[in-house]
Amino acid sequence: MYLRAREREIIELMLQEDRHISTKEIAERLNVSSRTVHRELKNIKKVIKKYGLYIDSLQGKGIRLFGPSLRKQNLLKDIRSGEHTDFSQEERKVLILCSLLEASEPLKLFTLAEKLNVTSATVSNDLDQIEEWIAQFDLKLIRKRGYGIELIGPENGKRALLGNIIMEKLDEKSFLQAIERQIKEEKNEKREKIFEIIDEEKIKTVEGVLENFRQTILFSIADSAYIALAVHLMLAAERIQKGETIDIDPQVFQELKGTKEFESARMIVKELEKAFQVKFPEAEIGYVATHLLGARRKEDKDFSFFDVDVDISRKVHALIEFVSNKTGFPLTEDQSLYQGLVAHFVPAITRSKEKIHTHNPLLQQIKTKFSTLFASVEEGVKKIFYDLQLSEDEIGFLVLHFGSALESKMENISLQGLVVCPSGIGSSKMLATRLRKEFPEIENIHIASLIDLKRLDVSQYDIIISTTDLPYRHVPYITVNPLLNEHDITKIKRYMNEKLTEFKRIENNVPGIPFRKNPSNDMIHIIDQFFELGDIIKTVLLHFNVSLLENTGQHKKNLLEIARTLHKEKLITNDESVAKKLLAREQKGGLGIPGTKIALFHLKDEEVLIPLFRIYDLDKADNVLGMDGNAMEITRILLLLAPEQLTQNKLEILSQISSSIIESNSSLTLFESGDEAAVYHKLNEIFHRYMKEKFFNWSD
């Protein structure tokens, strides 16, 4: 089978989209003309026919590749593993970069051109684009006549670049197939291009090491993060064997040493040293720890919200409020959305700072399905997380969190629909029946003729669907086929996604208190959980108070005095140790909340006996480091403590306090006031809202 690069790109795009797609969209995605696409389709049709596949063409919809899934998979496999005499521009850029990364001396332009079977001018143009792309990894090209071409920059940037290239192409299936081949000692004679730049045997060795930790320290990370970690460790082993090691900022390294991820990294590196018979410098342990910190989690519950930086929490609340205002949906009380976003942002910030790329295989689908929402989230991130550079892939993952929250809201929406059908009662009823089946959120459907339309108040309808063009310019509507084909369904879904702001009639006032219908949760488990969390709430409320603290003028002594009072009450086991750990927690990152006179000190430790929240009023101002890195003055200390072995459910309840402190300006003002009765009342509200949402706000 022979296919030109452009033909292969078109087939891959059609297989990826698996929908009718216009030649115009294909042309725009591949940066070519529609005429080029039509020309390439002639040979494509001949090739796919041999696989028992064909291209279906529908006017107004575009083209789609049809046939059995297994045959599509075989076609894709052959495309990716076949021998080609030409390469697409993206393939050329990858091969050029890999050549430069492997080279021990500058490469000549004509050598690259000859290798890729293109002109020197073509390679020069590719290099122009490569220079722009690699800048994000702090890398650059030296291009001098008579000298050649050389890639220079920090080693961690080179590794990040290689990891980026690999993860763009290596999905879970390809990874597992490579492992399986090594287990069976099979030769891969038709290797996919991605395995031309990674060593399958070394990947298997790394995976064998990681498998020993899969059920312990790596239990909570997502499959994609697990594969990314394996790839980066394989690259690290290869580069170290070649004498290429990374440098890490001493201050950053010291901060990493204080994390549990660093100890996990040390254990992994110890096993890698045995497997590869090579010594890893200590900085490499920090490199592995960074990747563990940046790993995406399987679920929100795998993440400890108690240790979340309050500044991140505040910004997540602001982002939710921003998107709520954009969409018209009240999402600020959605605790599940908040937790999901925080759990994503914490490792995402690490990934951004360390330039660890995360590949989102659903990005194009997300941008298509949630185009308006994607734009809103992207705008909100740039405005609120202004000092953070997040890729479109990262934004796509955030959109999924918001999309899930919005779709759950949509389940409670009662839409009013109008069907305009001049062709008769039979066809209009058929259309109405199809609409009810495909769109259960359209609760009421009114049928009208063109003549009826003149007498109706169309503003009372959320969506108007017509089988013919309407002569009224003021009426917004969607035209469909009376039989409601696939294209029509897609068009209506897209319209409803983009018009979320119009669908605000949410059924909030449902009589009674519905209970969650979940067959997997029996009543004994639910009751046990209810009382378990109830005990935590009771403990926090009973031990809450606001007390005066004499400022000694020394921050360390102030914390020690607080710890001593707690020790006297038998709430902690060692006052000096707890005070020292509180101080160390502050030194990791400021705890003062910018724009206020308060600081939130929090600690989860084995020497804490019960969950505790207290407020200490200083008799005179003290100076601390703020969350923004600037020194600030405080007059009040908020203290949140938790025992080390607290379950995730119990930690989640305590995290409600820290997140609620900064959820709004009015909440900040209340906690800053130090009014014991008002704060106690606020704590009651926080816990009541949480318990109601967790146990009593469930639908049948």
N, C-alpha and C positions, 0 to 999 in steps of 0.2 A: 504494500500500500504506500503510495506516495502522495503526500499532501504538502502544499506550500504553507509557510508560517501563518499567513493570514487566514487560510482555510482552517487550519487547526484552531486558531483563536476563535473563529466564528462557531465552530462545532462545540468547543469547550464552553463558550458563553451560552449557547442554546441548551446544552446539557445542564448547566448550572442553574439557569432560570427556570427550566421545565414549565414554560407557559408560552402563550402566543406573544411574540415580541416583534415590534415593527422593524423594518430594515433601517429606518431612520435612527431608532434607538441603538441598534447594533453599530451603525456607522459612528454615532456620537461616542459610544463607549470605547470603540477601537480607534477613534480619531482618524477615520477615513471617510470617503464619500459614499453615498447610497449606491452610486453606480458601481463602485468597487465591490460592495457587498453582493449586489445582483450578479456581477460577473463571477465571483468566487463560488456562488451557490450552484452554478452549473456542474462543476466538478464534484462538489460536496454531495450532491444528489446521487451521482454515480457511485461514489465510494460507500455511502451509508446503505445503499441498496444491497450491497454484498453482505451486510450485517442484518438484513431483514428489517431495516428501518426506513422511514420515509418522512418527508417534510410536508406538513399540512399547512395550507395557506388559506386564511380567511380575510375577506375584504374588511378593512377598518380595524382589524385586530393584529394582523401580522402573520408571522410564520412560527411553527413549533415542530420540534423533532419528536416523532411518535414511534412507538414500538416497545417490545418487552424490556423490562428494567435490566435483566441479565445481559441482553444484547447491547444496551446502552453502556453498561459497565465495561463490557469487553471492548467496545469502541474506544472509550475513554482510556482504558489501560493501554491499548495499542498506540493511541495517539501520544501518550506520555512516554512510552518506552521505545517507540520506533526510531529507526535511524533516519535522520534528515540531513540533507545537504545544505539547507538554509535554516536560519534561526529568526524568530521574531525579535523585535527590538528589545523587549523585556528579557528574553533569553540571552541575547548578546550582552546586555549590561551585567547580568548575573555572571556569565562566563568571564567577562573582562575583570570584574571585581575579584572573582575567585583566583584568577591568574595573578592579579596584583598582590593579593593576600599571601599567596603561596611563594611568590618570587623573592629571592634573596638579594636581587639587584634590579635596577630599573629595566623595564621592558621597552622594546622599540615599537613604534606605531605600526610599521609595516609587518612586524611579526604577528601582532594581534589581528591585523587585517587579513593576513594570509591564513591564519588559523580559523578565522570565522568566514572565510570565503566572501569577503566584501571589500570595498575600496577603503583607502586610508581616510578619505573624507567622511565616510559613514562612521568609522570608528571614532573619529574626532568629534562628530556630532553626538555620538553616544557618551563620550567622555564629558562633554559639556553638561549633559543631563545628570550624569553620575556625580559630578562635582556638587551640584545643587542638593542632591539626595543625601550624600554622605556628610554634609555639613552638620546635620542634626546629631551625628555621632562624634563630633569634634575631630573629624578626619578631613584631609584635603589631599589633592593631587599635585605633584610636582611634574610639570610638563615643559621640558626644555629641548630645543633642537640640539641634536648631538649627544644629549644626555639620556633621553628616553622618558618614560612615565613611571612614577613611583607613588605608592600610597603611604602617607605618613600620618602619625597621630598616636594617641594613647592605646595601649593594649586592650583596655576594657572597652574602648570604642570599637576596635577591630572585632572583638568577640561579639559585641552587641550587634554589629553589622552582619556578621556571619549567622548569628542566631536569628536575626530578622529575616534574612534570605531563606533560611531553612524552614522556619515556622510559617512562612507565607505559603509553602507548598506541602509541608508534612502534616497530614491530618491523622486522627487516631487510627484509621484503618491502615494507612501506609506504614505507620509506626509498628503496629502489631504484626503486620505481614512481614516486616523486616526481622522482628524478633523471632517469629515462627520459622522463618527460613534458616536462621542461625541455629535454632533448637534442632531442626531436622537436618542441618548441615547441607541444605540445598544450595546449588549455585543459581544465582539470579542472572541468567544470560541476557534477559531483556529488562535491564534496570531502568526505573524511572529516573529522569534527569536529576531529581533531588538527591538520589543516592550516588551521584557522581561527585558530590562535595562533602558527603559524610561517610564514615566507615561503619558499615552494618555490624561488623564484629565488635567494634568498640562500643557502639550503641547497646548491643546485647550485654557487654560486660558492665556498663553503667547501670542498665536496667536490672541486672542481677544484684548489684549492690543496693539499689534503691528498694528492690522488692523486700529486702530484709527489714526495711523501715516502713513498709506500706501500711501495716496495721497499727503503727505507733505514731511516730512524729509526722508521717506524711498522710495520715488517715483522712484529714479534712480537706486536702487540696483537690481541686477539680482535675479531671483527666487531662485537659489541655495544658494546665499548669504543670502537671506531672511530666508530660512529654517535653514541655519547654525546659524544665529543670534537667531532664535527662540529656537533652541536646546541649545545653550550656555546660554541663559537667563533662560531656564528651569533648567539647571544644576546649575546655580548660585543660583536660588531660593531654590532648594533642599539642596544644600550644606550650604547655610546661615541658613536655618531652622535647620540644624544639628550642627550649631555652627562653621562651617568651612568657614573662610573668607580669602581673598587674601591680600597679601602685595604688595605695588607698590613703586618703587623707587621715593623718594620725588622730584628729579629733573625732572624725566619723567612725574610725576603727574602735576607739574607746567607747563610743556610744553603742556600737554593735555588740561589744563584749558584754554589755549589761543586759542583753536580750536573751530569752530562752532559745531563740532561733540560732544564736551563735553556738550554743552548746550542742544543738542538733546538728549544725553544720560541721562541728568538730568531729562528731561521731561518724558522719557520712564521709568526711575527708579521710579519716583513719582507715576506713574500709577501701576507699578508692586508692590510697597509697599501696595497700597490699595487692589490689587487683592489677594495677598498672606498673607496679614496681618502680615508683617514682616518688620523690619527696615533694609535697605541696608546701610552698612558703606560707607563713601564717596569714599574710594578706589574702591568700586564696580562700581561707576559712571565712573571712569577712565577705568575700565575693559570693560564696555559697549562701551565707546568712542573708545577704541582700536579696538574693533570689527567693529564698524561703519567705522573707518578709513581703516580697512583691507577688507571691503566688495567690491566684484567685481561689476562693473557697468553694466547696460544693454547695453549702447552704449557709444561710445567715446564722443558724444556731451553732455553727462551728466556730463562731467568732465571739470573743469576749468584749462586750460593749462597755464593761466597767472601766477598762483602761483606755477608752477612746479619748483623744485630745479634745477638750471642750471647744477649741477653735474650729475643728473639723465639724463637730456636732452643730455648732452655730451656723456654719456656712451651709451645711446640708439642709437645715431648717429653712434658711434663706432661699436656697435653690428650689425647695418644694413650694415655698410661697410664691416664688417667681413663676414657676410653671403652672401653679394653680390659677394665678391671675391671667396667664396667657390662654389657658384652656377653658377657663370658666368653671372648673370643677374644684370643689373643696377637698384638697388632698392633705392639708396641714395636720389633720388629726389621724392620718393613716400611719399607725405605728409600724406596720409591716413594711411599708414603703421606706420609712425613715431608717429602719434597721438594715434593710437590703442595701440602701445607698451608702450608709456608713460602712457596712461590711465590704462594699466595693471600693469606696474611696480610700480607706486606710492603705491597702496594698497598692492601689492605683497611684497614690502619691509617691510611694517608694519607686514604683516602676518609672514614673515620669522623671524623678530626680536622677535615677541611675540609668535612664535611657534604655530600659528593658521593654522591648516591643511585645505587645499582646495582639495576636491575630484574631479577628472576629469573622468567622466564616459566613455569618448571617448578615454582614453589613449591608450589602446591596439590597437584600430583601427588607431589612429594617428601614432603610432610607426610602424604599418604594412604598411600603405599607404605612409607615408613620412619618411621611415627609414633613408635615407641619409640626408635629411633635418633636421631630429630630431638630428642626430649626430652632424651636423654642428652648430645648434643653441645651443645645450648643451655645445659644446666645446667653443663657443663664450661667453656664459654666464659665464663659469668658468674662462675664461681668462680676461674678461672685468669687470664683477661684482664679482671679486675674493673674496670680503669680505662678500658675500651673499650666504647663503645656500638655494638653491631652489630645491624643490622636483621634481621628474619626472612629477607629475601631473601639476605643475606650468610650467615646460618646455613644456609640451604638449599644454597648452593654448597659449604659445608664438609661437609654431610651427604653430598653426592654423592661426595666424596673417600673418606669412611669407607665409604659404601655399596659403592663399587667395590672397596675393599680386602676388605670382608667377603664380598662375592660371590665374589671370587677364592679366599677361604678355603673358602667353601661348595663350590667345585668339588672340593676335596680331602676333603670330608666323606662318610663312608659312613653313611647313615641306615638304620635298621631300621624297616620299616613293617608294620603289621598291618591287614588288611582283614577286617571283620566283615560277612558277607553271608548272611542266612538264606534268601534266595530261590533258591538253587541254585548248582551248580558253574559252569554256563555264564555266568551274570551276574557271579559273583565273579571268574572268570578274565578276563572282558571288562574289568571295572573295574581289575583288577591290570595288565592290558596298557596301558590308557589312562594309568594312574598312572606306569608306567615311561617311557612316551613323553613325558609332560608334565613329569615330575620325575625326571630321571636321577640326581639325588643320592640318591634312595631306592633303595639298591642291592639290598636284600633285602626282599621282600614276602611275608609269611606270611598265608595265608587261613584263617580260622576261622569257626565258626558261633557262635551265641549260647551254645549248650551248651558248646562247647569253651572259651569265654572264662572260664568258672568255674575251669577247671583250669590256665589259663595265668598266668605271671608277667608281667603287663603292664608292669612297670617296665623290662623289657629292650627295649621298643620306644620309638622316638623319636616316632613319630606313629601314631595309631590312627584309621582312617577306617571309618565304618560307614554302611550304607545304611538303617539303621533306628535309632530311639531305643533306647539301652541302658538296662537296668533297674538298672545299678550306678552309684551316685553317686561312688564312688572312682575311676572310670575316666575320664580326660580324653579326649575324642574329637571328631571332626568328622563331621557328618552330610552325606552327599552323595546325589545321584541315581545309580543303578547305571550310567547312561550317561555320567556325569560331564560336565555341561554347563558353559558358560562361567562361570556364577555360582559353581559348585563350585570350579573351577580358581582363580578369584580369591580365594575364601575360604581355600583351602589355602595359596596364596602368602602371603596376609596373616598367616595363623597361623604359617607358617614364619619370616617376617620378624620377627614379634613374639616368637617363642620361640627366638631365636638362642642365648640362654644355655644352652639345653638340648642344643644340638647341638655338643658339644665333641670328639667322637671324630674328630680330624684324623689322617689317615694320614701320620705323620712318618717312620716307619721303612720307607721304600721301599728295597729292596736295589739296590745299584749307584748310579751317579751319572747320572741322566738328563740329556740335553742338549736345549736348546731347539730346538723344531721350528719354524723360521721360514724359509719359502722365500725371503723377500726378503733374507735375510742369507746371502751365500755364504761359504764357509769362508775364502777369502783375506781378505775384509773383517774377519771375526771374529778371525782370527789377527793381522792388522795391529793391530787395536784392542787385543788382549790384550797384545801386546809393547809397544805405545805406553804403556799404563797401567802395565805392569810396569816400564818405564824410570823413570817418575815415582816409583813406590813405592821403587825401588832408590835413586834420588837422595835422596829424603827420609830414608830410613833410614841411608844412608852418611854424611850430613852432620848427623844429629841428635846433640846432646850437651847436657849440663847443665853450665853453667860459673858461676863466682863473679863477681859484678860489684860493684865498690866504689861505694857510694852517695855521690856527691859532695855531696849535699844540694840539688842543683838538677836537677830533672826533665829539663830540656832537655839538660843536659850528660850525663846518664845515657844518654839515647837516642843522643846523638852518639857516645859511647864504644862503644856496641853497633855502630853503623853503621861506625865506624872499623875494628873487628876484622873485620867482614864484608868491608870493602873490601880489607883486607890479604890476605884469603883469596881475593880476586878473585871474590866472590859477588855483589857489587853494583858499579856503575860510579862512583857519586858519593856519598860518605858524608854530606856536609852536606845534600844535597838529600833523601836518604832519611830522615834524622833529622828534617828540617823537615816532611816529609809525614806521618811517623808522629805527630808532635806535632799537626799539623792534623787528622789523623783522630781523635785523642783529643778535640780541642776540639769536633768535630761532635757527639759524644755520648760519655758515660763508657764506659771499657773495663774498669773494675774489676768483678769478678763478686761481687755482694753475698753476704755470708755466708761469704766466703773471704778469703784473703790473696794472691790472684793477680789479675793483669790480663792480658787477651789483646789484644796489639797485632797488627793485621794490615794488610797493604798489598799491592795489586796495582799494579805500576808498571813502566814501560819500563826503569828503571835497575836492576831486579832481574834477575839473569841465570839463576837456577835456582829451582825450588820449594824452600822451606826451612822447617823447623820446629825451633826451639830453645827452651831454657829457661834463664833467667838468675836465679841466686840472689843477692839483695841482701845485703850484709854487715850492713845495718841497714835498718829499715823506711822506706818512702817513702809519700807521700800522693798519691792520684790521685782522679779523679772516678769514682764507680761508675755502673753502668748504670741504677741507679734515680735518678740525679741527685744523690746524696749523696756527700760526701767520705768516703774510706775509706783504710785503711792496708794496704799490700801489702808482701810480703817476696819475691815471685817474679814475674818477667815471662815470659809465654809469647809467643813471637814466631812469626808465620806470614806468610811472604812468597811472592809469586807474580809471575812475569813478566807484563807487560801482554798479550802476544799468546798466552797459553795457551789451548788449545782448551777447549770446554765440558766435554768428558769429563775432561780433566786437572784443571780447576777443581773438578769434582764430587768427584774423589778427595781433593783438599785440604780440601774442605768437610766431609768425613767426620771430619777431626780436630777442627775447631771444634765440630761438633754432638755428637761423642762426649764431649768434655770435660764437658759439662753434662747428659748423658743420664741420669745418676743420681747420687745422693749418693756412692756408692762410687767412681764415676769421678772426681768432683770431688776427693775425698779423695786419690786416687792422683796426679793431676796436681799437687795442692797439696803433696804430700810431697817432690817433687823427686827421687825415687829414680830414677836414670838407667836402671838395669836394668829396673825395674818399668814405667816409662813406655815404654821401648823394646819390651818385651813387649806392652804394651797397643797400641802402634802396629801391631805385627805382627797382633794380633787384629783390629783395625779394618780393615786392608787385606785380610786373609784373608777376613773376612766379606763385604766389598764385592765382591771378585773372585768369590767363590763364588756370591753372589746374582746377579751380572751375567752370569757365563758358565756356571756348572755347576748352578744350582738351578732349571733350567727343565724343564718337563714335556713329555712326548711328545705 
